[in-house]
Amino acid sequence: MTNTEFFAISNPVEIFRLGNLLVGVLDGPELLKIDYLELRGWVAVPFESALHFDNVDVDRIATAAAKLSCLECNAIPTEGLAGPLYYRVPMTPRGLQAFNRKCAHFKYLLVPDNELFAVFCSTEDYCVAAGPRDFVEIVLAKGIEAARDDFRRYVESETLEPHRRFKAGIADRYQTVSGTN
């Protein structure tokens, strides 16, 4: 059953399941596993985004999810936090905005139960859209190579060298994840 409201997940069995899912998807708190992406034939592209999503991002992500008939996602924290950590997020503009209000200052992975796609939300002014090529292109509103070029330009404009190096590493990591879907 699909909810229409953003809500915390409190069932310990569900939290355990989502924690195990996270272990299979991420290398550490902020890197999607390349073998996970390649096994699914996905594309992965980082994109500039402060505090997770702006309203344009929200609309695009909701549209891309709807094209895959995805009504809700799990929001799984990728760093240690206190309090309610796991959430169910309706993949609507309203649901994604509620997620932003609650979680924008923390690293999270959005992934539906059927793992049709994943969106990693960082605290470093970028996100990573991963999934079938059509999904990622809708999220980014452009082709894969153009989106990668945009992210590289963003990285080059970073004024602090440690941040530039870190984000260049993110761009390099996903550069060859081109997908088959």
C-alpha positions, 0 to 999 in steps of 0.5 A: 500500500502506498502512502501519500505522506512522508513518514518515518519508518519505525519497524525494526525488521524494515530498518534492518532490511534497509540497512542491508540494502544500503550495504549492497549499494554503497562503498562507505557513506557517499559512494555508489558501488560501481559493481552494483551499478554495472550489474544493473546496467545503469548510468550514474551521473553526479549533478550540482545541487545544494541541500539535496534538491531545488524545486526544479530537481524535485519536479524532474525526479518526481517525473522520472520516478512516475515514468518507472511507475514508482510511487514511493522510495525509501530514504536511507541515511548513509551516515550515523544519525540519532533519532528517526533515520529511515523514511518512506518518501512519496515520489511526488513534488510534495513528498520530495519537498518534505524529504528536503525539509527534514533531511537536507543537511544529511547524506541519504540514499533514495531507492525504491523497494524494487531498486529501479533507480537510486539517488544519492543525496550528499551534503557537499552540494551534489547528488548522484542520479543512477538508474536506466538512461531514460530515468537519469536523462529526465532527472538531469533534463539533458543527455548523459554526456552533457550532464557530465560536462556540466558537472565537470564545469561546476567542479572546475568553478569550485574555489577551494582546492580540497573541495575541487579535488573531492568532486573531481574524484566523484566525476571520475568515479562515475565517468565510465558507468554508461549503462546498458538500459 
